[in-house]
Structure formats: structure tokens, C-alpha cells
Amino acid sequence: MMQCFHFMVEPVKNLTAKLKESHKRAKKEKREPLSEDQLFVVELARDFRRVCQRSTVLENIVFEDDVWPTPLCRAFILQEASLLESKKRPMQTDGWPEKDGEKQSAKDDELDLHQAKTLILNWIKDLRAQPEQSVWPGKPVVCILEDLESGWRWGRVPNLVTAMELVMWTLMLQQPDKDTIPQQWLLWKQKTQKIGAVSYIPQPVWDWISEAGVEVTLDLDTANPDLLITDEKKMRCGFERKDVPNYHQRFDGWWCAVGVEGFGSGRHYWEVEVGERDWRLGVAKESAMRKGFKSLNTGTGYLSLRLERGTELKALTVPFTSLPPSLIPRRVGVYLDYDNSQLSFYDVDRHLHIYTYNQSFDEKLFPLFGTVEINKDLVIKSPTTKTACLCPTSCIWP
């Protein structure tokens, strides 16, 4: 009986595989011919895959299983040409070119598509002269490529742009120490100031961010008297104002509090479970005023995100920056890289980048928390523990 069942299962499996392949083939046959920009990206992926070891993920682009829309192809070509061009500029301590803020970004945008393709093709000439599989990208990059391919196949990653970026960076740098490439990629991408410039954060990069995890507790002497705080980790709004000393550092307008410890250097990461309406998270400068209802934005010493009415997510710049509702998180990761002048926000559950402030810091920054919820606590959580890398190379993250 079991033998009969076995013989029945095998043909079903084969039939399923053939049907999938047939659907795939039919889908390709119905597809519109690739545009010139799409073909350019396909050929670029082919060149990268030929030279770079363990970059088989790019086969999905070469064989047109992952076809990017033409506007995305153009954006990628312009970005990578801009990166090649920027290598001529002075270098930062992290090994990447200085960017001149928005002024430089505008200059980069002036590079037209034809010039961009010419610049890349000139660089590719040297690359094509190299032997096949002659470049080792480094274990962290390989682990990320594995993670991106898996994420793409399961629908968590919309396309393989990040894989192309990392392989190109590896080939462009040709440096012996490749362990820091993913970290440099993250810093660079977050400096673009574009919403959605970084979407999915690969697991090894996420682990590196999480390694900066710190335990944050609420400073009761700064908490608005209307707040109910338990365990120095949970807060919600109460119905009666408490009779507490009105210290100069206490919020008496907005329903906020800050963490006990301020940060003046290094990397720090913490996570918060937020309510469904009107929460604030970020940092407050040590010198920022905390009295009254003056706007808590970059003009008054605060770098934060705010959710209003459960649907309006904003970065409180001046003027404020609206963020897409699709980025509204349930659990927020806040990552402060003080020395590299970045404060970033992530959706912990989906490993998505939400927004990054790029601003030079010259004083202590205190974690900021705010809520108007009366039924549900805003909860500071211990950072997510590191996940072991599952790629075959058994990557060691620095």
C-alpha cells in the first residue's frame, strides 16, 4: 500500500513542477520586450555574476525572473554612476566619499542617463578583463546575498536591487577588508534622505544594528504628571494629574518623558511597542526646552517620529515630512549612530527602514517617548536577540 502511495506522490510532484515551469514560461512569453534600460541592468548583472564569487542570486536578474520597472532601472543606473563619480571626491573616515548634503545630491541628479551609462561602461571595461569568479565578496556580503534571495523568493523583498548594489560595491572597492561593506552600504543609503531609500534591512545588517542594543528606562523626574508609569518601562495617560515637583526638566505640556541616560558618542539601539494613535519616539537634545506645548521638532531640539490619529505618520522636521501609511509600525526600532550623525527608525517586525535624520550632534541626546493612549501602554522592550546566520559559509559578523 505504501509503495503504491509512493509511486502516486512522485508523478504528482513532477506534474506540479512542470506546471510551475509552464506558468513561468507562459508569463515570460506574454511579457513585453525589455526596454533599453532594463537590458542594461540585465547585462550589468551578467558581468557582475561572471566576476564575483557566490553572486548566483544575480541569475534571477540575468534570466529575467526579477525584472525591474524601467523607472527603477534608471534610478539604479543614475545612483551607481553617481557612486562611481563620487569616488573622485575626498574620502571620509569610513572609506566612502564625502557627500555635500542636499547640494551634492542635486548635483548628482544632474548626471543624465546617457552620461551615467557611459561612466558605468567605461568602468566595466576593466571588470570584463578580470578572470571569472576572481573576486571574493567577503562572508558578510555572501550571507546578505543569501538572505536577500530567500526574502525575494518569499515576497519579503520586492526586488534584488540591494543585491546588485552590494556586489557592485564589492567589485568597485576591491579592498582586502570586506567585512565592513554592509555597514558602509547602510550608512550611505541612509544619507540619501529619500523616503524608502532603504527598504528591507538584510538579517546580518539587522544583527549588527541590534548588537548596539541598550536597556533604556524612563526618567520619572522628566515625565508629564498626567502619565502613569510602571516598571520604568511602560507608560500611558491617566485621568488625573499627579501632584509631583515641577522640576525644570519635567514635561508639563506634551505627554512625554525621556530616558534616564543620555548618549554623547557611540552606537545605541532600543525598541518600543507603540499604541495605535498619537505616539512620539526619537531623541531630545540635552538643551531642548520641555515646558508647554511648543512644537517638538528639529527647530526646538527634537528628532522624532509622530503618529497622529492612527493614520498620519510624520518626521517632525521643519516643515514636517509626511511618511506613507504603509510604513506605520507596531514595534519601532530606534538606532542612534552618534559618531556618524544618524538617527534611524525601523519597523522591527518587518525589518524595514522608516526614516533617518542626518544631523551633526554636539551635545547629549536622550531617548524620547510620548503617548496619549489611556488603554494601552507604550512599552520599552529589550532589543531583539541576534539571529544566527543560516548561509552555508557560516558567516562571522564583526
N, C-alpha and C positions, 0 to 999 in steps of 0.2 A: 504493500500500500504506500509506504513512504517513498519507495523507488518511483512509483508512478507519479506521486506528487512532485518529486524532484524533477522528473522529465517534463512535467507540465510547467513548472516555475521557470525553467531556463528559457523556453521559447517565449514566454510572456516577457521576460526581461529583455531578450533580444528584440522582440517586437516593439517594446517601449522605447528602447534606444534608437531603433530605426525610425520610429515615428517622430521622436525629438529631432533627429538629424534631418528628416524630411521637412518638418516645420521650419527648421533653421534655414535650410536651403531655399525653401519657398519664400521665406521672409527676405532673404538676400536678393532673390530674383526679382521681387517686387520693389526693392529699394531703388530710389533714384540714383543715377550715377553720381559718384563723389565729385564735389566741387574741387577747384584747383587748390584751395586752402586745406581741404580735408586730405587730398592726396599728398600734399606737402608734409602734413603731420604723419601720415602712414609711412612715407619714405624715411622720415626722420626716425620713427620708431624702429624701422628695419635696420638703419645704420647703428642705432644705439644697441639694439639686441645683438648685432653681429660682434661688437667690440666688448661689451660689458658682460662679465660672467654673472650667472644667476639672475638675468633680467628677462626670463621667459615670460613673465607677466605681460611684456610688451607684445607678445604674439597675438594677444586679443585685439590689439590695435592694428597690427600688420595684417591679420586675416579678417579684419573688418567686423569682428564680433562686438567691439566697442567703438562705435562711430560717433564722433563728437559733432554737434551742430556747427555749421560754418562760423557763426559769431564767436563761439568758444575757441575754435581753431585759430581764428585771427587774434583773439586776445592772448592766447598762448604764444603764438609766434612773436607778437609785439613784446610780450613780457620777457621771453627768453632772449630776444635780440637786445632788449634794454639791459638785461643782466650781462650779456657779453660786452656791450658797450661800456657798462659801468665798471667793469674790471680795470679800466684805464684810470679810474679815479683813485684818490688816496684811500688807504685801507684802514679799517677800524681794528681795534684790538682783537675782535672775534674773527678776523680774517676775511671780512666782507666789506665791499665798498661803502664809503660814507654816502648816505642819502641826504639830500638837502631839503627834507620835508616835502611839503606840497609843491614848492617851487621846482624841485628836481623831478617830481612825479609829472608835473605839467610838461616839462622838457622832454621826459621820456615818451609821453603820449604823442609828441610831435613827430616821432620817428614813424614814417609811413610804412605800409605793409611791404612795398617793393624793397625799400631800403632794409627792412628787417629781414626779409628772406635772403637778400644778398649777403648781409652780415653773417647769417647762420650758415649759408652755403660756403662762404669763404672759410669759416671755422671747420666745417665738415670735411673739407679737402684734406686737412691734416689727419682728421679722425679716420677717414677711409684708408689712409696709408698704413694704419696700425693693424697688426695681426688680429685674427679672430680671437675672441674671448681673452684678450690680453690685459683687460683691466678688472681688478678685483674691487668691488664697491665697498667692502667692509661689512662686518657682521650686522651692525645695527641697521644699515641700509637694506641688506638682504631680508632681515626679519620684517622690516616695514613693507617691503615689496610683497612678501608672503601674506602679510596682514591685509594689505590693500586688495590683492587679488581675491582673497577669501571674502572680504567685505563687499567687493563689487559683485561677486557671484551670488551673494545672499541679499543684495539690494540695499545694503547699508551705505555703500559708496556709489554715487551716481555715475562716475566715470573714473578713468585711470590717469587723470591729469597729474595728480601728485606723484604717481609712479614715474611718469615721464620727467617731471621736474627733478626728482631725486637722482635719477640715472644721469640726466644732463649735468647736474651739479657735480656728480662724481667724475664724469668724463672731463668736465671743464677744469676742475681743481687739480686733479692728478697729484694730490698731496698724500704723503705717507700716512698721516694720522687722519683716518676717515671716520673715526668714532663720533666726532662732533658734528658731522654733516647734518643729521636730522635736527639737532638743536639749532644750528645756524639757519636751516631752512625755516623753522618755526619763527625765529626772530625776524627774519627777512619778510616773511609773508605777513606777519602781524604789523609790520611797519607800513604796509601799503595804505592803511586807513580806509580801505574799501570794505563795505558790508559784504560778508560772505567771501572775503579773500581767502580765508582758510575755512573749509567746511569740516569734513571728518578728520579728527586727530588720530593718527595711527597708534595702535596699542603701545609700542615701545616709546613713542614720544609722550604718550599719556603717562606711562610709568615714570618717565624722567620728571615730568611735572609733579606727579604725586610724591616723588621722593623728597620734595621740598615741603611736605605736609607739616603743619604745626597745630598744636592744640590752642584754640582761641577761646577765651572766656569773657563774658560781659563785665564791664566795669560798672558796678552798681551806682557809684558816685556820679556817673555821667548819664544815667538812664532817666528819661522823662518820667515824672511822678505818676503819670497815667498807666505806665507799663507794669504788667505782672511778670516777674522774672523768677524762674525756678532753676535750680542746679547751675546757675550762671551760664546756662547753655540754651535756655528756652525763654521766649518772650511773646506776649500777646497784650492787647489793650484791655484794661479793666474798666469798670463802671464808675469808680471813684478815684479821685486824685489823692495819692498818699501824702501825708504830712512829713516831708523829708527836707533836710537842709538844702537851700538853693545855692549850691556851690557854683562858682563861675564856669566850671567845665560841664555843668549839667544842662541837657536839653530841656527847655521849658515850653517850647512851641511844637516842633515836629516830634512825632513819637519815635524817637531814635535813642540809640546808645552806641558806644564804641567799645572795642576790646581793651582789656587791661594793658596789654603790651603793644607798644609802637615799634615800627621797624625802620631802621635807618641804613640798612645795607642788606645784601644777600637776596636769596630766593625764598619765598614763603607761599604756601598754598593752604587753603581751607575750603570746606564745603558747607552748604546751608540748604536745608529743606525749607522751601518757601510756601507761603499761602497762595490763595488763588486771586487775591486782589491787593493792590497797593502795597508792595514791598519795596524796600531800598536796600541795596548792597553795594559795597565798594570800600573806599578808604576816605578818611578825613585827615587833612594836614593838621599838625600839632597846633598851628596858629589860627585855624579856622574858628570863626565865631559859632557858638552853639545856641544862642538865645533867640527867641522869637520865631517868626515864620518867614525869614528871609530865604530866598531860593538856595537850595543846597546843590550848587553846580560848580563847574570849573572856575567860575569867576569869584566864588566865595571860599575856595579851598577844598572842594569835594570832588572826587572822581567816582562816579557811581552809575548804576543802572536803576531804573524805577519802573515798576509795573503799575499802571492805573486802570481801575475798573475791570481788571482781569483780561483786558484785550490790547492795551496800549503799552508796548514796551519801548522805553526811551533810554538813550545815553544822555546824561544831563550835562551836555556841552552847552556853549553859548553861541547861537541858539541851540536848543536841544536837537538830538539826532533820533529820528524815528527808526525803529527796528522792526523787521517783518514779524507778524504774529506767529509764523512758523518757527521762530527762534525762542518762543516763550518756554522756559524750562520748568521742571518740577523740583529739580535739585541743581543748585548752582555751584560751580567750582570757581573760586577766585584765586588768581595766580599773580603775585607781585614779584617781578624781577627788578628789584630796585636799581641794581648796578647797570642794567641795560634799559632803564627808563620805560618799562612797560607794566601796565596793569591790565590783565586779561580776564574775561569771563567766559565760562564754558557750560554747556549742558552736560552734566555728569552722566546721565542715563544713556544719552545718545553719542557721547564723545564728540560733540560739535562745538566749534568756536562761535561765540556770540558777538563779542566786541572787544577791542583793545584800545586803551588810552596810551599814546606815546607822548610822554612828557618828562622833562628833566626834573628830578627830585632833589631838593636841597634841605629838607627837614624831615622829621619823623612822620610816618604815616600810620594811622590807627584804623584797624578794621571797623567798618561802619555797618550798622544794622538798623532797619526800620520796618514797622508794620502798623496796620490799622485793624488787623484781624482780631475779633473778640472770641471766636470759637475754636480757632486752631493756632497752635504755637508755630512761630518761626524757630527752627531748631538748628543750632550749630552742630555739625556732625564731625566725627573723626574722619580724616581723609581716607578714601578708598585704598585698600591694600594693593600692593603691586601684583600684577598677574604674570605668571611665568610665561616666557616666550615659547611658543609651540613650533617655531620654524625648525627645520631639520639641522640647521647649523648650531643650535644651542647657543644663541647669541648671548654675549655678556654686555650689558648696558653699563657705560661708565658712570 
